[in-house]
Amino acid sequence: MNRILSGFAGCLVLRAYLSSSHTGGGLVGAAAVYPMGMVIVPTRIAVVISCGFVTFRAQRKQTGQTCSMSDNKIARIVADEIKARPDQVNAALELLDGGATVPFVARYRKEATGGLDDTQLRLLSERVTYLRELEARRTTITESIQNQGKMTDELAGRIAGVATKSELEDLYLPYKPKRRTRAMIARENGLQPLADAIFEDRAADPEALAAAYVNETVADTRAALDGARDILAEQFAENADLVGRLRQYLRDNAVLYAKVVDGKEEAGAKFSDYFEHSEKFATAPGHRVLAMLRGWNEEVLTVAIEADRDNPSPIKPAQQMIARFFDIGQKGKADEFLMQVAGWCWRVKLSTSLSLDLMREMRERAEDEAIHVFARNLKDLLLAAPAGSRVTLGLDPGIRTGVKVAAVDGTGKLLDTATIYPFQPRNDVQGATAALKALIVRHKVSLIAIGNGTASRETEKLVADLLKEIPEPKPVKVIVSEAGASVYSASETAAKEFPNLDVSLRGAVSIARRLQDPLAELVKIEPKSIGVGQYQHDVDQIKLSRSLDAVVEDAVNGVGVDLNTASAPLLSRVSGLGPSIAEAIVLHRDENGAFQSRRQLLKVARLGPRAFEQCAGFLRIRDGKEPLDASAVHPEAYDVAKKIVAACGRDLRSLMGDSAALKSVDPRAFVDERFGLPTVRDILAELEKPGRDPRPEFKTASFADGIDEISDLKPGMMLEGTVTNVAAFGAFVDIGVHQDGLVHVSQLADRFVKDPHEVVKAGDVVKVRVVDVDVRRKRIGLSMKKDDGAPAARGPRNNERKPQRGNGKDSGKSQGAFGAALADAMRKK
């Protein structure tokens, strides 16, 4: 059997041991995998690196058959979950195991996978990782039990049949090496026969049976019965079937309780909704679970999961389940003793361990939900509409330290900077206005991006007053999210881009650029710092990073990247590339000038044919030698595209974009052994709209004049704003008062809404009605339902503006808006 041992420094070592009774002659050989992917493979072991881990396929010494560690079974399971066929899953796994990326497989290998999309492929990768880890753990447990000489055919069959890690660990529990327990001591004292006798003969008198076991180590019958109880309780607690039933009973019936710690009422006021709280474990929403767990971590709340707290019966349902499982009735004194053992087993052993299991399960469920919400919001933000290649003035508002100003051209190149001081203590409004006007005129600015942090509304008013003095065409002012701007300013990436620019001015550059192209600028910031997530600091950081990295990868490759203008951070997210190759591309571009064709990528250091295959289709070259280089058509399929052009009797450049001509083409005529109908249809679609950007058209929201603070709001007002965050319980909307309002899920539409993402996404411009305002607690309730006929107090005329976030420069500060409305949302939920 295979034995996988974890070593240090990321090294995995596989040793094969002979086991004639279970392997048909045994396995031979050994293999090691080192951190950088170097594989040393002696003898007859085949090693496959797949989805970030290692699978081993070992050949049987005598039969020569291959043991594939249930890959076919895994394919069937995953296929059912992602609604695909096993052959599709196997094809996708072969590609992913071979080093292909999800975007590449989803876009350019549709024939092989039967058209699996990126969502299905991501789920496939996650589930295969879990199932292969399960398989590896199954192997380890099987070997451990075999080494103990306790494996039976029945147990082997049960181990082979379980589908989850928790079920597998339940089966392993009786055989798992453990510290010396009370039951072990009782067995050492010769009390196992007493426990067996009581369990088997329900008519017997335990006291009488115990008398025979009193000796030097067992003081009296009470001590003997206590030992028997310890043995029986351990046996009960290690019965996998019983533990599984009790776990499911708790899942179905347990209640989650939260209570304030005495004396922490004032310090933990933000958790006041949970000072005396209870709800069903099975239906507790993730955001409430994470709120309670945060209160627990901050030692403000106690949190417990119990099923029988309110049951007045002296014999709790869980104890009754144990009794029924072991057929404990009321036949005699032995049954009475065993009923006490069942109660003791539940109170002392199983209740605590299963509650901890469910607590962990609940946290994982809540974290998965939060990470899913964060990933979806991040995708919406990354794919927000770009303003395009227009000269932009970025303003990073500040009061005492001044407003930082940066002008960038249409490509994002820095043109000019300034710092103005229109607010206290200098109050140099005239000088600030003159400086801004000069920059606008000098650089022919068409967009003004204003950060949404401190002094944002004051800065916007300053700009609005200035624009009244400027003749047409006037620049358009837009409020832009500052989330992560200060993180970027202090980053190594920013230092490389602007080594001689003050850190505070780098933020203004980022604000201007993220209006031009949100995706290109936001990829420079760690996704967790963008601040569109729910409790992102409370969840598993590795899982969060993996999920967000996948979102960024899909977004970048879905849009495509201009090879001659993209930054190294953006290029590093392209399929098949990474930070080092991205840096090499930029260096080659700086030394040799712009790329004229995709094929020139092969001249870049360390970019070989494999990387070229993965990245080429996602990189665009405008006005290059080959028109197809500006499209999403992969170079490997250029011959197909040129056959289509030849069939139309047209020049390639004139045909690209001619929908009428291309719609008359029958794609089936161009199918061959290598490229099927899906690829041909993709080529036609790309020729029809070459290099199309899947992102929506840029548009701005309008904020009401005179509505600058939360105190200016009145119930009934109709306002316009931008969705900044979408959670399971509703959507947050920036309406221009430095505090996001909450549209609860029940107020999103005039119909039942299960998932807020059905109605809105981050970046949407929406009309909302103010429902309630709590100035002291900084909570704003909004509604997107149609007016019920009551007269609405409308705000004054609007000025054009596009907000992106609530308040604060970074995700930490932006959580103020999120947290402020959270408790209210939870109560309404």
N, C-alpha and C positions, 0 to 999 in steps of 0.2 A: 504493500500500500504506500501511497505517497505521504510523506510527512513534510509539512511546510513549516519551517522555523523562522521566526522574525529575528533578524540580526540588527546590528547597529548601522548607522550611516545609510539607512535606506536599502540595505542589502537583504535579499531574500535567498535563502538556500533551500534547495529541495534534496532530500536524501531518500533513496529508495531502499526499502527493506524487503527481504524475502518473506512471503507469507503464503505458503502453498495451499492452505485451506481456504483462502479467500481470493486469491489472485490467479489461480491456475498456473502456478509455477513461479510467480513473483515478478517484480519489476527490477530492472537493472539501470544503473547510471545515476548521475547527479547533475544538477545545473545550478548556476548562480546568475542573478541579475543584479547589476550594479546601477547606481543612481543615474548615470548619464546614458543608460540604455545599452551598455555593452553586455553582451550575453556570451557566457562560456558554456559550451554544450558538449560534454564528453558522451561517449557510448551512444545510446539509442533513445535519448529524450528529446522531444521536439518542444520548443518554447515559443509561445505566441504572446507578444505584448499587445494587449487589447483594452481600450477604454480606460487607460490609466492604471492597469494592474496586469498581473501575469497569470496566464493559464498554462497548465502543463499537460501535454499529451504524451503519455508513456506507452511504449510498446511492450506487449507481453513477451516474456523470454521464450516460452515454449510454443505458443500458438502463432505469434507474429501478428495478431490482431491489434487494432488500435483502440485504446480506451479514451473517448473524447469528453469525459466528464459531463455527460448528459447535455451536450450542446443542442441536440435535436429536441430534447424535452424543454430546454430553456426557450428555444425558438417557438415551440408550440404555445407555451405559456405567454410569452411576450406578444406573439401574433394575436392572440385572443384579446389581450389588453389594449392594443393599439388599433384593433379592428383591421388587421391585415392577414396575409397568408404566411405560413411558416417559411415558404421559399423566399418571400420578400424579406423577411427578417434575416434569414441566413445570408442572402445576398448583401444586405446592408451591413451585417456584422463583418463579412469578409472584407468589405471596403474600409470600414472604420478600423478594423484590426490591422489593416494594411497601411494605416496612416492617413487615410483620407479624412477631410474635415466634414462636419455636418453641412455647412453651406454648399460645398462642392458636390457632395453626394445628392443633396436635395435638388440642385440646379442642373447638374450635368450628367447625372447617372440615373435618370428616370427609368430608362429601359431596364436596367439591372434590378432596381428596387420596386418596379411596378408603380412608380410615382409617389413614393413616401415623401411627405413634406418635412420641413425642418422641425415642426412641433412633434410629429411622430418619431422622428429620428432622435430628438433629445430625450423623449420618454423612453424610447428603446434603449438608448445608451445607459440611462439611469437604472432601468429595471434589469438589464443584463449585468450591470455592475453588482447590483444587490444579489441577484440569483447566483452569480459566480462566486461571490463572497460566501453565500449560503452553502454552495457546493464545497468550497474549500473548508469551511467549518465542519460540514458533515463528514468530510474525509478525516479531519483531525480527531473528531469525537469518536468516529468508528475505530480508528487506530488505538485511541486511549482505552476504550472499553475492551478491545481485543487484547491489548497488552496486560490488562487486568485478569484476563481469562474468564470474563463474564458475558461475552457476546453469545447470543442465541439467535436462531433463525428468525424467531418472532420479533425480537428486538431489532435485528438488522432490517427486517422488512418495514418496521415502523419508522426507523431512522430514515430509510430511503424514501418514505412516503410523505414526510412532513414538508410543508410549503413555506413556513416562516421561521425566522431565527428564534423567536420566542418559543415556538413549539419544539424546536430542536433542543434548546437549552432546557426545557422542561423534562425531556426524555433523558438528558445527560445528568440531571441533578443528582440522582442516587449514586452515580459513578464518578462524579466530579471530585477531584482531590480537595479536601477541606481541612480546616483546623480541627483540633481535637474537640469533639462535642460531648455534651452530657450523655447522649445516646451511646457514643463510643465508649465512654467510661462505664456505662451500665453493661454493655456487652462484655467489656474486659472483666467485669465482676461476675460474669456468668448468668446474666439476667435475660438473655435472648429467649431461652426456652420458656421462662415465665411469661414473657410477653406473648409468645406464640400460643401457649396453653390458654391464656385468658381470651385471646382473639378467636381461637378455634372452638372452645367449649363455652358457649354462652350461658350454660346452666351452672357452671362452676362458681365457687366462691373465691374471688381473688385473694381475700385475706388468708384463707386456708392454703391456697396454692403458694402464697408468698412465704409462709412459715418455713417451707422446705428450703428456702434460699438464704436464710439468715446464717451468716458466717462471720469470719474475721473482718471482711471488707464491707459486708452489708449488715449494718447494726441491728435492724429490726424489720418487721414486716412493712412498716411505713416506708422505710428506705428502699426496700425491695419493690414495693408498688410504685414509688416515685421513679425508680429506674425503668420499670416496665412501661410506665407512662411516657418517659422520655424516648424510649425506643419506638413505641407505637406512634407517638406524635411525629417523630422524624419520618417514619415510614409513610404516614398519611400525607405529610407535607411534601414528600418526594414522589408521589404518585402523579404521573404526568396527566392522566385523564382527569383526575380530580382537580388538579391545579388549573387545567384548561377550562373546566366547567365553572369553577369559582371565578376565574378571571372574566369569563364572559358574563357571569351573573353580575359582577361589579360594573362591567361596561354598560350593561343594560339598566341597572338599578341604582348605581352609586350617585351620591350628591356631592357637589363641590362646595365646601364651606370656607368662608373667609371671615376673619374677625380681627378687630384692631387690638394691638398689644396695649395693655394697660399703661397709661401715661404717655402714649404716642399720638393722642388725638390731634393735638395742635401741630406737632412737627410733621405729621402725615396727613394734613388736611386735604391734599390733592387726591388721596385715596379714600375720601369720605364715603363715596358710594359703596365701598366694600367693608365698611366698619362692622356691619352685621349683614352678611350676604350669603345666599345659598342659591344654587341652581343645579339642574341635572347635568351630570358629568358628560353624558352622551351628546348633549346639544349645546354645551357652552361654546360660544363663539371665540375664535382665536384671539381677537383683540381684547376681550375681557379676561381671558386666561392670562395673557401676557401682562396685562395691567396688574392682576392679582399677584402673579409671580414676581413682578418688579417690586410690589409692596412687601412681599415676603423677603426678597433679597435685601431690601432696605430696612428690614427688621421692624416694619410698621404693622404688618399683618401676619397672622398665622393662617396657614392654608392647609386644609385636610380633605381627603376623599373617603367618605364612609357610606355604607349602604344601609346600616341598621340603627343609626343614631336615634331615630324617632320611633323605632319599633318597641312597644312596651313589653313584649313577650320575654320571659327569662331565658328562653332558648331561641337564639336568633336564627333567621333563615339560613345563614351560611353554615351554622352548626348543624342544622337539620339536614342540609345538603350533604355534609360529610357523613352524618349518621346513615342517611339513605344509601349513599354510595357503598358503604361497608356493611349494609344490612344490619345496622345496630337498632334493635327494637327495645322491647320491655320484657324479654323472656326470663331474665334472672339478674343476679348480682353482677355477672360479668358485663351484661349489656349496660347496666347502670354505671359501672366503672368506665366502659368504653365511651359512653355518652359524655362523661366528664373529660375524657381524653380528647374527644372531638372538640369540645368547647375550649379546652386549654390550647389545642393545636391551632384553632382559629385565632384566639386572642393573642397568643404569644408568637406564633410563627407566620401563619398565612396572611392574616389581616395586614400586618405591617409590610411584609414583602410584596404582596399584591398591590397594596396601596402605593408603594414606591414605584412598582412597575407601571401602574396606571398614571402616576404623576409624570413619569418620564414619557410615557406614550402621549399624554395630554400636551406636554410641552412640545414634543416633536410635531404633533398635529398642528398646534398653534403656530409654531415656527414655520412649518411648511406653508401654511396659509399666509402668514405675513410675508414670507419670501416671494410667494407667488404674486401677491399684491404689489410688492416693491418692484419685481421684475416687469410686471405689466405696465406700471406707471413709468418706469425707466424707459421702456420701449416707446411709449407714447411721447415722452419728452425728447428722446433721441431722434424720433421720426417727425418731430414738429416741423411746420412749414418754414423753410429758409427764406429770408428776405432777399437773398441773392447778392450778386456782385455789384454792390453799390457803395459809394464812399460813405463811411459811417463814423459818427462821433460818439464815443463811449464815455459816459459820465458815471463815476463811482461816488455816490453822495457821501458827504460827511459834514459834521458841524464844526467842531473845534479844529480839526485837522484839515479842513477844506474839502472841496469837491475835486477829485482827480479827473482829468480830462485827457482822452487819447483819440486822435484821428487816424483811421486806417483806410487804405484804398480798397478797391473792389475785390482784391485778392487777399485782403487781411494784412497787408504789409503796413507797418507803422509809419505814419507820415509826420506826426507832430504830437506833442504833449504839453500840458499846462496844469497848474493847480490854481483854483480860484477860491475866494473866501467871502461868499455872499452872506454868511450867517455869523452868529455870535462866535467869538468876541469882536471880530473885525467889522462885520456888517458892510463889506465893500461891494454892494450890489452893483453900483455903476461900473466899477472896474471889472467885476465878473461878467457882466453883460457885454462889455466892450471886448473882452478876451474871447468869449464864445462867438460873438458876431464876426470877429476877425478870422477865427478858425473856419467858420462856416463859409465865409466868402472866399478865403484863400484856397480852400481845398474843394470847393463846390460840393459841400456835404448834402446828401439827400436823405439820410436817416440819422436820427439821434436816439441812441440807446441809453436809457436811464436805469441804473440799478435800483432794485426795489427794497433796499435796506433803510437804515436810519437816514432821515432827511430826504427820503425819496419824493414825497409829495411836495415838500418845499422846493426841491430842485426842479420838479416838473413845473411848478407854478412859475419859477424863474424863467424856464425855457419857454413856457407858453406866452409870457409877457414879451419875451424877446422876439418870438415869431410874429407877433403883431406888427413889429416894426420892420420886418423883412419882406421885400416884395416877392411876388410869385415868380417861379415855383418855390414854395416853402418846403423845408425839410419836414419829414414826418417823425414825430416823437413817439417812442414806444417804451413801455416799462418792461424791463428784462430781469429775469431771475438772477440773483447774485449767488445762489447756492453753489458753494465750492470755489468761488472766485478767489478767496484768500488762500485756500489750499493750493490752487494753481499758482498764485503769485509767489509763494514760498517754495515751490517745487523745483526739482532739478531740471525739469523740462523748460520751465519759464526762465530759469537762470541761463540755460543754453541758448534760448531764443533771444533773450534780452540781457546779456551779461552786464551792460552798462546802464540799465534802466532801474530806477528806484522801485523797490518791491511794491510800494503802494500804487504806483502808476501801472504796473502790470495787470492789476485787477481791472482797470478801465479798458485796457486792450482786450481782455477776455470778454468783458461785457459787450463791447462793440462786435467782436467776432461771433459771439454766440447768437447775435441777432442775424448776422449774415448767413451763418450755417451752424445751427445748434449741434449737429452730429459731429462735424469736424472739430469743433472746439471742446465739446464735453468729453470726447474720448481721451483728452489729456488729463482728466481728473479721475481719481479713483471713484468708481461708481457709487460706493457707499457714502461718499462725501457730497453727492448731488442732492440728497435730502428729499427724496420723494417716497420714502418708505415708512412702514409701520413698525415701530420698535426695532429699528435695524441694529441697534447696539445690544439688544437682548437675545438675539437669535444666534444660531450656530454660524460663526463667521466664515468657516471654510465652505459650508454649504451655500451661504449667501454669496460669497465671492464667486463660486463656481456658477451659480445661477445667473448672476449679473454679468459675468464675463461672456456667458453664452448669449445673453440678450445683446450685448454690445457687438459681438461677432456677427450675429444674425442681422443686426441693423446695418452695420457697415457694409457687409457683403450684399445685402438686399438693395442698398442704394447704389453701390459702386463707388470707386475712388478714382479721382483724376491723378494719374501717375506723375504728372509734371508739376502739380501744385501741392499735393498732399504732404502733410508733416509726417515725421517719423512715427509719432504716437498713433496717427490714423493708419498709416501703412502697416504698422505692427499688428493691427486687428484684421488685416486681410487674410483670407484663407491661405494656409501654407506658409505664411510669413511669420516673423516674430520680431522682437526688438532689434536683434543683431542684424538680421537681413534688411530690415527697414532702414536702419542707420546706414547700411552699405548702399542701399538704393539712393538715399539722399546724397551721400558722399559722391557716388558715381554721377548723379545729376549735377551736382555743384561743379565737379571737375570737367565733365564732358558736355554739359549743356543738356537741353531738354531731350527726352526720348522721342525718337521719330517713329518707332514701331515697338510692338510688344516683344518681338523677337530679340530686341536689344537687351532685354532683361537678362538674357543668358550670359551677357558679358559682365554682369554684376558679380562681385566676389561672393562665394558661398551660396549663390542661387543656382541650383542645378536643375536638371530636367524634371525631377519630381516636384520640387517647389514651384517651378514654372507651370506645370500642369494644374496644380491646385490654385494658383493665384491669378493666372493670366486673364481668365474670363471676367474677373471682378475689377480689373484695372482698366481705365479708359485713357485714350490718347486723343485729344481734340486736334483736328486739322493735321493729322499725321499722314504718312505715306499710304497707309492702308485704311480706307474708310471704315472697315469693319472693326478696327481697333477702338473706335469710339462707341462701340455697341457692346452688348452683353453676349454676343456670339463668341463662343470659345474658339481659339485658333485651330483646334483639332477638327472643327466643323466648318472651316472656311470653304473647303471644296464643295460642301453641300450648298452653302449660301451662294457660291458663284455659279453652281448649276442652275439654281433658281433664277438668278439674274440672267443667265444665258437663255433660259427658256422664255423669259419675258422679252428678250431682244432689246434690252435697255442697258445703258451705262449704270454701274452700281450706284454712283452718287445721285443720279436722277431718279433711280427707282426707290431709294431709301426715303420713306415718308409718303409714298404714293399708295394710299390705302386701297383705292379702287383697283389698281393693277394687281396688288398683292392678294386681295381677297378673291381674285379670279383664279388663283393658283391652286391646284389640287395637291395637298401635301403628300398624299399617298404615292404620288409619282416619283418622289425623291427619297423614299425609304430604301435603305440598303442593309447589308449584313451588320454594319456597325452602328448606324444611326436609325432609330425607329421613329414612329409617328410623333411621340412626345417632343423629341428634339427638333424635328422638322417644323412642327407647329410653333415651338419657341423661337426658332430662327425667323419664321414669317412674322411673328408678332414683334420681334426686335427690329426687323427691317421696316415694318410699318411705323414704329415709333422708336427710332434708334436712340439709345442712351436715355430713355425716359426715366424720370425721377418719380418714384412711387409716393413721395411725400406730398401732402396736400398743398393747396395754394395759400400763399401768405396773406393773412388778413389780421386786422387789429380790433381790439375791443374798445369801448368807449366808457369812460368813467364820468360820473356826474360832477359838475362844478359845485363847489360848496359842500361836498360830502367828503371831508378829509379825515375825520376822526370817528371812532365808534360812537361818540356822543352825538354826532350829527344824524345818526340813523333813527328812523321812526318806523314802527310796524306799518306795513302796507306799501312802503316805497317800492317802486319797480326800478331795478338797476341792472346794469350789464357788467359782467366780469369774466374772468378766465379761470377755468378749472385748474387747480394746482396739484391736487392729489385725490386719488380715488381709493377708498378703503371698503372693507366688506360692509360697513354700516352706512355708507353714503359718500358724498363728494364734498371736498373743500373748494371754495371759490373765493378768489381775490377780488373784492369790490372796491379796493382803493383806500382802505381805512387802516392799513398796517396790521390788520387782523383778519385772517381768513374766516369766512362764514361757513357753516355746515349745512348742506342740503341732505337731510337724513334720507335713507333709502326709501322711506315711505312717502317722501315729498318730491321724488324725482320725476314722477309721471302720474297721469290720471289712471293708471293701471297698476296691477301688482308687478313689482320689480324684485326679482330674486337676487340678481347680480347687478350692482351699479354700473359695471362696465358695459352692460347691455345698452345703456342710455348715454353715458358720457365717458370721456377719457381725458387725461391730463393734456392741457393746452386748448381744449374746446372753449369757444366764446359762447356764453349762455346768458339768457335773461332770467333774473331771479326776483322774487318778492321777499321783502323782509318780513319775517313772521314774529320774531321776538329778539330783544336785545337786552343783555345783562352786562352793563358797563363795568360793574365792580369785578365780575369774574371774567370779563373779556370774552364773552360768548355771544355769537350771532347765529340765530336760527333763520334759515332761508328756505324757500320753496320754489320749485320749478313747475308746480301744478298750475293749470289755468286759473285765472281770477274767478273766484266764486260769485262775483257780482258786487262785492262790497267795494265802496269807493277807495281808490288807492292814492296815497300821498306820494306823488311823483317828485323826484329830484329835479333840479334845474337842467338846462340844456347840457349836453355832454361835450367833452373834448376827446379827441381821438387818443387812444392809448392802449397798449397791449401789455397787461401785467402777466407775470409768470409764476411768482411765488408770493408767500405771505411776507413775513418780516425776517430780518437777519441776513447776514452774509453767507452763513454756512448751514449745513444740515443740522448742526446742533442747535443753532438759534431758530431755524425754521420749525423745529419741533415744538416751539412755543405755541404756534397756531394750531398745530395738530393736537397737542396735549390739552390745550385750553378747551377745545370743543369735544374732546374724547369722552369725558365723563357724562356729559349731557346726551351724547349719542348712545352711550351704553344704557342709560336709563330708558331712553325711548325704544331701544331695541327690545 
